[in-house]
Amino acid sequence: MDLDPVQAASVLIVEDELLIARDLSQRLKKNGFQVVGVASSGDKAHELIRATKPDLILMDIVIKGGKDGIAVATEVHEQYQIPVIFLTAYADGETLQRSEQSGAYGYILKPFNEPELLVTIRLALQKHKQYKNLHNQSTRDFLTGLFNRRFLEESLKQEEAKSIRHGDTFSIILLDIDHFKRFNDVHGHAAGDYVLKIVGDFLQNQVRQMDLVCRYGGEEMLILLPECGLSQAGEVAARIGVKLSQLVLIYQANNIGNVTASLGVACFPDHGATGGEVINVADQCLYQAKRNGRNQVVLATELDPPDSQSMIGAQ
């Protein structure tokens, strides 16, 4: 196995003893790693994780705040899927058992030596890379490269739990390409596939790193926006709709026209007690956008009463 240093890998240190954290930081930088920050508590660790998205976390078990390092590592595993290595002076049976159940990638007792630390870090990074490669194969749409519905379902459960825990909200944008069938009918199915890829790439470039873009089915795509309310999500959807309509589609040296989309927006928990319920409301908004003439955004607060909705002509 190749144990060369993993260049440019970013590391977050969670350690409440400043001298130890400084020494650890210096050792890592000397060996080619990027230290993105030092946290002394679980709350600060979550803040830095969201801000920096580190490749790996070195976690002391005894830290400041209401949760120890094992509890924080469990949350990190569930919410961010970032590898964690424990650096600790504790090796009692209960601590070891809890550590094993946390999803951590390594456990090093203090005082540790530098070669042991570096090898453990490299092995953890390589193991996580292999996991991500396998995970991507099972959670990505083969045509667009976007996440698939299987991964969306996993992500929604995690986002629901996080939002309930922290009192946050998240929003869903459901997008459907207008008159998509004409691309297939006029230019062929290969051209239709090309349009889906272009739109998928476009959407990924329009959202934050923390947002999730999925192919929901056919020509429908879904964007999950954590820590985002309805108004902000509506602004994102409106911007996407305008910029998408400005794309010029060139397929095999031919201009095959422009693409527009109808978009529906809803948020958790205002418009559903689960992510699935929020998607259903966003779907109703999407079809109302189609009934209203397409190429527009409808928010959940703008949704017509159920008895006035008609699906005729929505397709």
Secondary structure, 3 states (H helix, E strand, C coil): CCCCCCCCCEEEEECCCHHHHHHHHHHHHHCCCEEEEEECEHHHHHHHHHHHCCCEEEECCCCECCCCHHHHHHHHHHHCCCCEEEEECCCCHHHHHHHHHCCCCEEEECCCCHHHHHHHHHHHHHHHHHHHHHHHHHHECCCCCCECHHHHHHHHHHHHHHHHHHCCCEEEEEEEECCCHHHHHHHCHHHHHHHHHHHHHHHHCCCCCCCEEEEEECCEEEEEECCCCHHHHHHHHHHHHHHHHCCCCEECCEECCCCCEEEEEEEECCCCCCHHHHHHHHHHHHHHHHHCCCCCEEEHHHCCCHHHCCCCCCC
